[in-house]
Amino acid sequence: MYADGHASEERAEDVILIGGPSDLPEARRNCRVEGGTAKVKIGHLGGHEHFERTEERLSSSTGLARVYRWCMRTRVAE
């Protein structure tokens, strides 16, 4: 699932994306996704950064947010 703000609000959860490229903007690391989503991918500099769901939660401005940790990068096919 892409973290793009299209999650169904009644099932959406706040998430924090940890790891990956240091130049991934902080604003993109805090997002909402469909609850229970196993993986999230974010478009970044001609590729996708992939993050996997963990059981961790961290405090955020909206309460507790699920932690997703970076696992890999893929390039966009031309």
HTML snippet that shows the backbone in 3Dmol.js (N, CA, C, O; Angstrom):
<script src="https://3Dmol.org/build/3Dmol-min.js"></script>
<div id="view" style="width:600px;height:400px;position:relative"></div>
<script>
const pdb = `
ATOM      1  N   MET A   1       0.843  -1.184   0.000  1.00  0.00           N
ATOM      2  CA  MET A   1       0.000   0.000   0.000  1.00  0.00           C
ATOM      3  C   MET A   1       0.876   1.231   0.000  1.00  0.00           C
ATOM      4  O   MET A   1       1.898   1.286   0.684  1.00  0.00           O
ATOM      5  N   TYR A   2       0.468   2.207  -0.768  1.00  0.00           N
ATOM      6  CA  TYR A   2       1.157   3.493  -0.766  1.00  0.00           C
ATOM      7  C   TYR A   2       0.640   4.321   0.400  1.00  0.00           C
ATOM      8  O   TYR A   2      -0.555   4.299   0.698  1.00  0.00           O
ATOM      9  N   ALA A   3       1.521   5.044   1.052  1.00  0.00           N
ATOM     10  CA  ALA A   3       1.118   5.962   2.121  1.00  0.00           C
ATOM     11  C   ALA A   3       0.821   7.303   1.460  1.00  0.00           C
ATOM     12  O   ALA A   3       1.689   8.173   1.386  1.00  0.00           O
ATOM     13  N   ASP A   4      -0.396   7.463   0.985  1.00  0.00           N
ATOM     14  CA  ASP A   4      -0.725   8.668   0.227  1.00  0.00           C
ATOM     15  C   ASP A   4      -1.974   9.375   0.724  1.00  0.00           C
ATOM     16  O   ASP A   4      -2.510  10.245   0.039  1.00  0.00           O
ATOM     17  N   GLY A   5      -2.436   9.011   1.898  1.00  0.00           N
ATOM     18  CA  GLY A   5      -3.586   9.700   2.449  1.00  0.00           C
ATOM     19  C   GLY A   5      -4.924   9.183   1.967  1.00  0.00           C
ATOM     20  O   GLY A   5      -5.947   9.808   2.246  1.00  0.00           O
ATOM     21  N   HIS A   6      -4.962   8.056   1.246  1.00  0.00           N
ATOM     22  CA  HIS A   6      -6.221   7.530   0.748  1.00  0.00           C
ATOM     23  C   HIS A   6      -6.763   6.388   1.599  1.00  0.00           C
ATOM     24  O   HIS A   6      -7.630   5.643   1.143  1.00  0.00           O
ATOM     25  N   ALA A   7      -6.276   6.237   2.811  1.00  0.00           N
ATOM     26  CA  ALA A   7      -6.758   5.177   3.690  1.00  0.00           C
ATOM     27  C   ALA A   7      -8.171   5.498   4.156  1.00  0.00           C
ATOM     28  O   ALA A   7      -8.501   6.656   4.410  1.00  0.00           O
ATOM     29  N   SER A   8      -8.993   4.480   4.267  1.00  0.00           N
ATOM     30  CA  SER A   8     -10.343   4.639   4.785  1.00  0.00           C
ATOM     31  C   SER A   8     -10.249   5.139   6.236  1.00  0.00           C
ATOM     32  O   SER A   8      -9.640   4.480   7.079  1.00  0.00           O
ATOM     33  N   GLU A   9     -10.837   6.278   6.519  1.00  0.00           N
ATOM     34  CA  GLU A   9     -10.658   6.915   7.833  1.00  0.00           C
ATOM     35  C   GLU A   9     -11.080   6.049   9.005  1.00  0.00           C
ATOM     36  O   GLU A   9     -10.441   6.105  10.056  1.00  0.00           O
ATOM     37  N   GLU A  10     -12.130   5.252   8.870  1.00  0.00           N
ATOM     38  CA  GLU A  10     -12.567   4.446  10.015  1.00  0.00           C
ATOM     39  C   GLU A  10     -11.602   3.309  10.337  1.00  0.00           C
ATOM     40  O   GLU A  10     -11.632   2.779  11.447  1.00  0.00           O
ATOM     41  N   ARG A  11     -10.747   2.924   9.391  1.00  0.00           N
ATOM     42  CA  ARG A  11      -9.783   1.854   9.621  1.00  0.00           C
ATOM     43  C   ARG A  11      -8.344   2.331   9.545  1.00  0.00           C
ATOM     44  O   ARG A  11      -7.423   1.524   9.672  1.00  0.00           O
ATOM     45  N   ALA A  12      -8.132   3.612   9.343  1.00  0.00           N
ATOM     46  CA  ALA A  12      -6.781   4.153   9.194  1.00  0.00           C
ATOM     47  C   ALA A  12      -6.067   4.244  10.536  1.00  0.00           C
ATOM     48  O   ALA A  12      -6.694   4.402  11.583  1.00  0.00           O
ATOM     49  N   GLU A  13      -4.750   4.142  10.482  1.00  0.00           N
ATOM     50  CA  GLU A  13      -3.948   4.331  11.689  1.00  0.00           C
ATOM     51  C   GLU A  13      -2.767   5.230  11.364  1.00  0.00           C
ATOM     52  O   GLU A  13      -2.265   5.241  10.240  1.00  0.00           O
ATOM     53  N   ASP A  14      -2.333   5.982  12.362  1.00  0.00           N
ATOM     54  CA  ASP A  14      -1.155   6.832  12.221  1.00  0.00           C
ATOM     55  C   ASP A  14       0.079   5.949  12.286  1.00  0.00           C
ATOM     56  O   ASP A  14       0.153   5.036  13.109  1.00  0.00           O
ATOM     57  N   VAL A  15       1.050   6.220  11.418  1.00  0.00           N
ATOM     58  CA  VAL A  15       2.278   5.443  11.408  1.00  0.00           C
ATOM     59  C   VAL A  15       3.490   6.364  11.352  1.00  0.00           C
ATOM     60  O   VAL A  15       3.412   7.505  10.896  1.00  0.00           O
ATOM     61  N   ILE A  16       4.610   5.833  11.831  1.00  0.00           N
ATOM     62  CA  ILE A  16       5.903   6.505  11.764  1.00  0.00           C
ATOM     63  C   ILE A  16       6.842   5.577  11.003  1.00  0.00           C
ATOM     64  O   ILE A  16       6.974   4.401  11.344  1.00  0.00           O
ATOM     65  N   LEU A  17       7.489   6.106   9.977  1.00  0.00           N
ATOM     66  CA  LEU A  17       8.416   5.329   9.156  1.00  0.00           C
ATOM     67  C   LEU A  17       9.841   5.558   9.659  1.00  0.00           C
ATOM     68  O   LEU A  17      10.327   6.688   9.679  1.00  0.00           O
ATOM     69  N   ILE A  18      10.499   4.484  10.060  1.00  0.00           N
ATOM     70  CA  ILE A  18      11.841   4.549  10.650  1.00  0.00           C
ATOM     71  C   ILE A  18      12.852   3.926   9.699  1.00  0.00           C
ATOM     72  O   ILE A  18      12.597   2.872   9.116  1.00  0.00           O
ATOM     73  N   GLY A  19      14.001   4.578   9.543  1.00  0.00           N
ATOM     74  CA  GLY A  19      15.083   4.042   8.722  1.00  0.00           C
ATOM     75  C   GLY A  19      14.979   4.534   7.290  1.00  0.00           C
ATOM     76  O   GLY A  19      14.214   5.451   6.991  1.00  0.00           O
ATOM     77  N   GLY A  20      15.754   3.919   6.408  1.00  0.00           N
ATOM     78  CA  GLY A  20      15.764   4.328   5.010  1.00  0.00           C
ATOM     79  C   GLY A  20      16.655   5.530   4.794  1.00  0.00           C
ATOM     80  O   GLY A  20      17.496   5.846   5.636  1.00  0.00           O
ATOM     81  N   PRO A  21      16.474   6.205   3.664  1.00  0.00           N
ATOM     82  CA  PRO A  21      17.369   7.311   3.316  1.00  0.00           C
ATOM     83  C   PRO A  21      17.233   8.491   4.271  1.00  0.00           C
ATOM     84  O   PRO A  21      16.134   8.850   4.692  1.00  0.00           O
ATOM     85  N   SER A  22      18.362   9.077   4.597  1.00  0.00           N
ATOM     86  CA  SER A  22      18.357  10.206   5.539  1.00  0.00           C
ATOM     87  C   SER A  22      17.702  11.449   4.942  1.00  0.00           C
ATOM     88  O   SER A  22      17.295  12.343   5.683  1.00  0.00           O
ATOM     89  N   ASP A  23      17.595  11.518   3.616  1.00  0.00           N
ATOM     90  CA  ASP A  23      16.984  12.696   2.999  1.00  0.00           C
ATOM     91  C   ASP A  23      15.471  12.543   2.757  1.00  0.00           C
ATOM     92  O   ASP A  23      14.859  13.402   2.122  1.00  0.00           O
ATOM     93  N   LEU A  24      14.872  11.461   3.256  1.00  0.00           N
ATOM     94  CA  LEU A  24      13.416  11.320   3.190  1.00  0.00           C
ATOM     95  C   LEU A  24      12.824  12.321   4.181  1.00  0.00           C
ATOM     96  O   LEU A  24      13.090  12.231   5.380  1.00  0.00           O
ATOM     97  N   PRO A  25      12.026  13.271   3.698  1.00  0.00           N
ATOM     98  CA  PRO A  25      11.528  14.344   4.572  1.00  0.00           C
ATOM     99  C   PRO A  25      10.736  13.837   5.782  1.00  0.00           C
ATOM    100  O   PRO A  25       9.986  12.865   5.687  1.00  0.00           O
ATOM    101  N   GLU A  26      10.912  14.496   6.888  1.00  0.00           N
ATOM    102  CA  GLU A  26      10.211  14.130   8.129  1.00  0.00           C
ATOM    103  C   GLU A  26       8.701  14.107   7.921  1.00  0.00           C
ATOM    104  O   GLU A  26       8.011  13.249   8.471  1.00  0.00           O
ATOM    105  N   ALA A  27       8.192  15.037   7.140  1.00  0.00           N
ATOM    106  CA  ALA A  27       6.744  15.103   6.890  1.00  0.00           C
ATOM    107  C   ALA A  27       6.230  13.837   6.200  1.00  0.00           C
ATOM    108  O   ALA A  27       5.063  13.482   6.367  1.00  0.00           O
ATOM    109  N   ARG A  28       7.070  13.159   5.436  1.00  0.00           N
ATOM    110  CA  ARG A  28       6.656  11.921   4.757  1.00  0.00           C
ATOM    111  C   ARG A  28       6.764  10.715   5.670  1.00  0.00           C
ATOM    112  O   ARG A  28       6.198   9.660   5.385  1.00  0.00           O
ATOM    113  N   ARG A  29       7.497  10.870   6.776  1.00  0.00           N
ATOM    114  CA  ARG A  29       7.683   9.758   7.712  1.00  0.00           C
ATOM    115  C   ARG A  29       6.515   9.600   8.688  1.00  0.00           C
ATOM    116  O   ARG A  29       6.410   8.578   9.368  1.00  0.00           O
ATOM    117  N   ASN A  30       5.656  10.583   8.759  1.00  0.00           N
ATOM    118  CA  ASN A  30       4.472  10.534   9.617  1.00  0.00           C
ATOM    119  C   ASN A  30       3.258  10.573   8.704  1.00  0.00           C
ATOM    120  O   ASN A  30       2.980  11.597   8.079  1.00  0.00           O
ATOM    121  N   CYS A  31       2.527   9.452   8.624  1.00  0.00           N
ATOM    122  CA  CYS A  31       1.410   9.385   7.689  1.00  0.00           C
ATOM    123  C   CYS A  31       0.313   8.486   8.241  1.00  0.00           C
ATOM    124  O   CYS A  31       0.418   7.964   9.351  1.00  0.00           O
ATOM    125  N   ARG A  32      -0.730   8.316   7.458  1.00  0.00           N
ATOM    126  CA  ARG A  32      -1.834   7.425   7.813  1.00  0.00           C
ATOM    127  C   ARG A  32      -1.951   6.356   6.740  1.00  0.00           C
ATOM    128  O   ARG A  32      -1.842   6.637   5.546  1.00  0.00           O
ATOM    129  N   VAL A  33      -2.175   5.124   7.185  1.00  0.00           N
ATOM    130  CA  VAL A  33      -2.382   4.016   6.254  1.00  0.00           C
ATOM    131  C   VAL A  33      -3.559   3.185   6.751  1.00  0.00           C
ATOM    132  O   VAL A  33      -3.993   3.314   7.896  1.00  0.00           O
ATOM    133  N   GLU A  34      -4.060   2.340   5.879  1.00  0.00           N
ATOM    134  CA  GLU A  34      -5.137   1.414   6.235  1.00  0.00           C
ATOM    135  C   GLU A  34      -4.657   0.525   7.382  1.00  0.00           C
ATOM    136  O   GLU A  34      -3.566  -0.041   7.314  1.00  0.00           O
ATOM    137  N   GLY A  35      -5.461   0.402   8.424  1.00  0.00           N
ATOM    138  CA  GLY A  35      -5.086  -0.410   9.583  1.00  0.00           C
ATOM    139  C   GLY A  35      -4.739  -1.836   9.189  1.00  0.00           C
ATOM    140  O   GLY A  35      -5.444  -2.442   8.382  1.00  0.00           O
ATOM    141  N   GLY A  36      -3.670  -2.378   9.744  1.00  0.00           N
ATOM    142  CA  GLY A  36      -3.259  -3.748   9.474  1.00  0.00           C
ATOM    143  C   GLY A  36      -2.396  -3.918   8.234  1.00  0.00           C
ATOM    144  O   GLY A  36      -1.995  -5.039   7.920  1.00  0.00           O
ATOM    145  N   THR A  37      -2.104  -2.846   7.527  1.00  0.00           N
ATOM    146  CA  THR A  37      -1.270  -2.927   6.325  1.00  0.00           C
ATOM    147  C   THR A  37       0.100  -3.484   6.684  1.00  0.00           C
ATOM    148  O   THR A  37       0.752  -2.978   7.597  1.00  0.00           O
ATOM    149  N   ALA A  38       0.547  -4.525   5.972  1.00  0.00           N
ATOM    150  CA  ALA A  38       1.821  -5.176   6.294  1.00  0.00           C
ATOM    151  C   ALA A  38       3.021  -4.381   5.804  1.00  0.00           C
ATOM    152  O   ALA A  38       4.041  -4.317   6.491  1.00  0.00           O
ATOM    153  N   LYS A  39       2.915  -3.768   4.615  1.00  0.00           N
ATOM    154  CA  LYS A  39       4.027  -3.016   4.044  1.00  0.00           C
ATOM    155  C   LYS A  39       3.520  -1.699   3.471  1.00  0.00           C
ATOM    156  O   LYS A  39       2.390  -1.593   2.996  1.00  0.00           O
ATOM    157  N   VAL A  40       4.391  -0.709   3.535  1.00  0.00           N
ATOM    158  CA  VAL A  40       4.096   0.617   2.979  1.00  0.00           C
ATOM    159  C   VAL A  40       5.236   0.973   2.046  1.00  0.00           C
ATOM    160  O   VAL A  40       6.397   0.702   2.355  1.00  0.00           O
ATOM    161  N   LYS A  41       4.922   1.578   0.904  1.00  0.00           N
ATOM    162  CA  LYS A  41       6.001   2.069   0.047  1.00  0.00           C
ATOM    163  C   LYS A  41       5.769   3.531  -0.275  1.00  0.00           C
ATOM    164  O   LYS A  41       4.648   3.981  -0.515  1.00  0.00           O
ATOM    165  N   ILE A  42       6.887   4.257  -0.268  1.00  0.00           N
ATOM    166  CA  ILE A  42       6.900   5.700  -0.476  1.00  0.00           C
ATOM    167  C   ILE A  42       7.744   5.994  -1.713  1.00  0.00           C
ATOM    168  O   ILE A  42       8.889   5.552  -1.798  1.00  0.00           O
ATOM    169  N   GLY A  43       7.198   6.727  -2.657  1.00  0.00           N
ATOM    170  CA  GLY A  43       7.982   7.153  -3.810  1.00  0.00           C
ATOM    171  C   GLY A  43       9.030   8.167  -3.371  1.00  0.00           C
ATOM    172  O   GLY A  43       8.726   9.118  -2.651  1.00  0.00           O
ATOM    173  N   HIS A  44      10.271   7.954  -3.815  1.00  0.00           N
ATOM    174  CA  HIS A  44      11.366   8.841  -3.400  1.00  0.00           C
ATOM    175  C   HIS A  44      12.513   8.766  -4.406  1.00  0.00           C
ATOM    176  O   HIS A  44      13.093   7.699  -4.608  1.00  0.00           O
ATOM    177  N   LEU A  45      12.840   9.889  -5.036  1.00  0.00           N
ATOM    178  CA  LEU A  45      13.995  10.028  -5.924  1.00  0.00           C
ATOM    179  C   LEU A  45      14.111   8.904  -6.962  1.00  0.00           C
ATOM    180  O   LEU A  45      15.144   8.240  -7.050  1.00  0.00           O
ATOM    181  N   GLY A  46      13.068   8.699  -7.730  1.00  0.00           N
ATOM    182  CA  GLY A  46      13.102   7.719  -8.806  1.00  0.00           C
ATOM    183  C   GLY A  46      12.970   6.278  -8.375  1.00  0.00           C
ATOM    184  O   GLY A  46      13.271   5.368  -9.148  1.00  0.00           O
ATOM    185  N   GLY A  47      12.527   6.058  -7.162  1.00  0.00           N
ATOM    186  CA  GLY A  47      12.350   4.693  -6.674  1.00  0.00           C
ATOM    187  C   GLY A  47      11.279   4.640  -5.607  1.00  0.00           C
ATOM    188  O   GLY A  47      10.532   5.598  -5.410  1.00  0.00           O
ATOM    189  N   HIS A  48      11.210   3.518  -4.922  1.00  0.00           N
ATOM    190  CA  HIS A  48      10.274   3.342  -3.818  1.00  0.00           C
ATOM    191  C   HIS A  48      11.036   2.839  -2.595  1.00  0.00           C
ATOM    192  O   HIS A  48      11.854   1.924  -2.684  1.00  0.00           O
ATOM    193  N   GLU A  49      10.754   3.448  -1.474  1.00  0.00           N
ATOM    194  CA  GLU A  49      11.291   2.995  -0.193  1.00  0.00           C
ATOM    195  C   GLU A  49      10.214   2.127   0.448  1.00  0.00           C
ATOM    196  O   GLU A  49       9.058   2.538   0.544  1.00  0.00           O
ATOM    197  N   HIS A  50      10.594   0.920   0.889  1.00  0.00           N
ATOM    198  CA  HIS A  50       9.641  -0.035   1.448  1.00  0.00           C
ATOM    199  C   HIS A  50       9.847  -0.144   2.960  1.00  0.00           C
ATOM    200  O   HIS A  50      10.976  -0.210   3.445  1.00  0.00           O
ATOM    201  N   PHE A  51       8.748  -0.161   3.682  1.00  0.00           N
ATOM    202  CA  PHE A  51       8.756  -0.237   5.139  1.00  0.00           C
ATOM    203  C   PHE A  51       7.819  -1.352   5.578  1.00  0.00           C
ATOM    204  O   PHE A  51       6.733  -1.508   5.019  1.00  0.00           O
ATOM    205  N   GLU A  52       8.235  -2.134   6.585  1.00  0.00           N
ATOM    206  CA  GLU A  52       7.424  -3.235   7.101  1.00  0.00           C
ATOM    207  C   GLU A  52       6.871  -2.903   8.483  1.00  0.00           C
ATOM    208  O   GLU A  52       7.540  -2.275   9.303  1.00  0.00           O
ATOM    209  N   ARG A  53       5.651  -3.335   8.719  1.00  0.00           N
ATOM    210  CA  ARG A  53       4.956  -3.122   9.994  1.00  0.00           C
ATOM    211  C   ARG A  53       5.669  -3.864  11.124  1.00  0.00           C
ATOM    212  O   ARG A  53       6.146  -4.983  10.939  1.00  0.00           O
ATOM    213  N   THR A  54       5.736  -3.235  12.283  1.00  0.00           N
ATOM    214  CA  THR A  54       6.253  -3.876  13.486  1.00  0.00           C
ATOM    215  C   THR A  54       5.159  -3.821  14.551  1.00  0.00           C
ATOM    216  O   THR A  54       4.090  -3.254  14.322  1.00  0.00           O
ATOM    217  N   GLU A  55       5.422  -4.398  15.683  1.00  0.00           N
ATOM    218  CA  GLU A  55       4.482  -4.311  16.812  1.00  0.00           C
ATOM    219  C   GLU A  55       4.784  -3.100  17.690  1.00  0.00           C
ATOM    220  O   GLU A  55       4.079  -2.847  18.666  1.00  0.00           O
ATOM    221  N   GLU A  56       5.827  -2.354  17.345  1.00  0.00           N
ATOM    222  CA  GLU A  56       6.216  -1.169  18.112  1.00  0.00           C
ATOM    223  C   GLU A  56       5.231  -0.030  17.905  1.00  0.00           C
ATOM    224  O   GLU A  56       4.584   0.083  16.863  1.00  0.00           O
ATOM    225  N   ARG A  57       5.138   0.809  18.925  1.00  0.00           N
ATOM    226  CA  ARG A  57       4.378   2.054  18.828  1.00  0.00           C
ATOM    227  C   ARG A  57       5.205   3.157  19.465  1.00  0.00           C
ATOM    228  O   ARG A  57       5.900   2.938  20.457  1.00  0.00           O
ATOM    229  N   LEU A  58       5.120   4.339  18.883  1.00  0.00           N
ATOM    230  CA  LEU A  58       5.807   5.514  19.417  1.00  0.00           C
ATOM    231  C   LEU A  58       4.807   6.647  19.588  1.00  0.00           C
ATOM    232  O   LEU A  58       3.794   6.710  18.892  1.00  0.00           O
ATOM    233  N   SER A  59       5.103   7.529  20.513  1.00  0.00           N
ATOM    234  CA  SER A  59       4.267   8.700  20.734  1.00  0.00           C
ATOM    235  C   SER A  59       4.407   9.659  19.560  1.00  0.00           C
ATOM    236  O   SER A  59       5.509   9.912  19.074  1.00  0.00           O
ATOM    237  N   SER A  60       3.270  10.188  19.113  1.00  0.00           N
ATOM    238  CA  SER A  60       3.282  11.186  18.038  1.00  0.00           C
ATOM    239  C   SER A  60       2.346  12.324  18.434  1.00  0.00           C
ATOM    240  O   SER A  60       1.742  12.295  19.506  1.00  0.00           O
ATOM    241  N   SER A  61       2.232  13.310  17.576  1.00  0.00           N
ATOM    242  CA  SER A  61       1.372  14.458  17.872  1.00  0.00           C
ATOM    243  C   SER A  61      -0.104  14.067  17.944  1.00  0.00           C
ATOM    244  O   SER A  61      -0.914  14.816  18.491  1.00  0.00           O
ATOM    245  N   THR A  62      -0.464  12.895  17.394  1.00  0.00           N
ATOM    246  CA  THR A  62      -1.859  12.452  17.410  1.00  0.00           C
ATOM    247  C   THR A  62      -2.092  11.284  18.361  1.00  0.00           C
ATOM    248  O   THR A  62      -3.170  10.690  18.351  1.00  0.00           O
ATOM    249  N   GLY A  63      -1.111  10.951  19.172  1.00  0.00           N
ATOM    250  CA  GLY A  63      -1.233   9.818  20.097  1.00  0.00           C
ATOM    251  C   GLY A  63      -0.171   8.783  19.785  1.00  0.00           C
ATOM    252  O   GLY A  63       0.940   9.127  19.382  1.00  0.00           O
ATOM    253  N   LEU A  64      -0.511   7.508  19.970  1.00  0.00           N
ATOM    254  CA  LEU A  64       0.436   6.439  19.658  1.00  0.00           C
ATOM    255  C   LEU A  64       0.341   6.080  18.186  1.00  0.00           C
ATOM    256  O   LEU A  64      -0.752   5.918  17.642  1.00  0.00           O
ATOM    257  N   ALA A  65       1.495   5.958  17.549  1.00  0.00           N
ATOM    258  CA  ALA A  65       1.548   5.625  16.126  1.00  0.00           C
ATOM    259  C   ALA A  65       2.292   4.303  15.945  1.00  0.00           C
ATOM    260  O   ALA A  65       3.266   4.028  16.644  1.00  0.00           O
ATOM    261  N   ARG A  66       1.827   3.499  15.011  1.00  0.00           N
ATOM    262  CA  ARG A  66       2.479   2.230  14.670  1.00  0.00           C
ATOM    263  C   ARG A  66       3.816   2.526  13.990  1.00  0.00           C
ATOM    264  O   ARG A  66       3.914   3.457  13.191  1.00  0.00           O
ATOM    265  N   VAL A  67       4.837   1.741  14.304  1.00  0.00           N
ATOM    266  CA  VAL A  67       6.154   1.898  13.686  1.00  0.00           C
ATOM    267  C   VAL A  67       6.286   0.930  12.514  1.00  0.00           C
ATOM    268  O   VAL A  67       5.997  -0.260  12.635  1.00  0.00           O
ATOM    269  N   TYR A  68       6.725   1.463  11.384  1.00  0.00           N
ATOM    270  CA  TYR A  68       7.098   0.667  10.219  1.00  0.00           C
ATOM    271  C   TYR A  68       8.585   0.911  10.003  1.00  0.00           C
ATOM    272  O   TYR A  68       9.032   2.058  10.003  1.00  0.00           O
ATOM    273  N   ARG A  69       9.355  -0.160   9.820  1.00  0.00           N
ATOM    274  CA  ARG A  69      10.808  -0.055   9.641  1.00  0.00           C
ATOM    275  C   ARG A  69      11.186  -0.316   8.188  1.00  0.00           C
ATOM    276  O   ARG A  69      10.632  -1.191   7.522  1.00  0.00           O
ATOM    277  N   TRP A  70      12.162   0.483   7.716  1.00  0.00           N
ATOM    278  CA  TRP A  70      12.640   0.369   6.350  1.00  0.00           C
ATOM    279  C   TRP A  70      13.191  -1.031   6.105  1.00  0.00           C
ATOM    280  O   TRP A  70      13.887  -1.577   6.962  1.00  0.00           O
ATOM    281  N   CYS A  71      12.888  -1.623   4.941  1.00  0.00           N
ATOM    282  CA  CYS A  71      13.413  -2.962   4.627  1.00  0.00           C
ATOM    283  C   CYS A  71      14.118  -3.028   3.280  1.00  0.00           C
ATOM    284  O   CYS A  71      14.986  -3.878   3.089  1.00  0.00           O
ATOM    285  N   MET A  72      13.762  -2.139   2.326  1.00  0.00           N
ATOM    286  CA  MET A  72      14.432  -2.194   1.028  1.00  0.00           C
ATOM    287  C   MET A  72      14.021  -1.014   0.149  1.00  0.00           C
ATOM    288  O   MET A  72      13.079  -0.278   0.446  1.00  0.00           O
ATOM    289  N   ARG A  73      14.771  -0.866  -0.948  1.00  0.00           N
ATOM    290  CA  ARG A  73      14.472   0.149  -1.958  1.00  0.00           C
ATOM    291  C   ARG A  73      14.357  -0.549  -3.309  1.00  0.00           C
ATOM    292  O   ARG A  73      15.119  -1.468  -3.610  1.00  0.00           O
ATOM    293  N   THR A  74      13.406  -0.108  -4.113  1.00  0.00           N
ATOM    294  CA  THR A  74      13.292  -0.585  -5.485  1.00  0.00           C
ATOM    295  C   THR A  74      13.306   0.627  -6.412  1.00  0.00           C
ATOM    296  O   THR A  74      12.930   1.727  -6.007  1.00  0.00           O
ATOM    297  N   ARG A  75      13.734   0.427  -7.638  1.00  0.00           N
ATOM    298  CA  ARG A  75      13.758   1.501  -8.632  1.00  0.00           C
ATOM    299  C   ARG A  75      12.497   1.430  -9.476  1.00  0.00           C
ATOM    300  O   ARG A  75      11.946   0.352  -9.701  1.00  0.00           O
ATOM    301  N   VAL A  76      12.047   2.587  -9.940  1.00  0.00           N
ATOM    302  CA  VAL A  76      10.890   2.642 -10.836  1.00  0.00           C
ATOM    303  C   VAL A  76      11.348   2.215 -12.226  1.00  0.00           C
ATOM    304  O   VAL A  76      12.358   2.706 -12.730  1.00  0.00           O
ATOM    305  N   ALA A  77      10.599   1.296 -12.847  1.00  0.00           N
ATOM    306  CA  ALA A  77      10.949   0.846 -14.201  1.00  0.00           C
ATOM    307  C   ALA A  77      10.710   1.968 -15.197  1.00  0.00           C
ATOM    308  O   ALA A  77       9.739   2.716 -15.083  1.00  0.00           O
ATOM    309  N   GLU A  78      11.578   2.079 -16.149  1.00  0.00           N
ATOM    310  CA  GLU A  78      11.448   3.140 -17.157  1.00  0.00           C
ATOM    311  C   GLU A  78      10.701   2.650 -18.372  1.00  0.00           C
ATOM    312  O   GLU A  78      10.499   3.409 -19.320  1.00  0.00           O
TER     313      GLU A  78
END
`;
const viewer = $3Dmol.createViewer("view");
viewer.addModel(pdb, "pdb");
viewer.setStyle({}, {cartoon: {color: "spectrum"}});
viewer.zoomTo();
viewer.render();
</script>
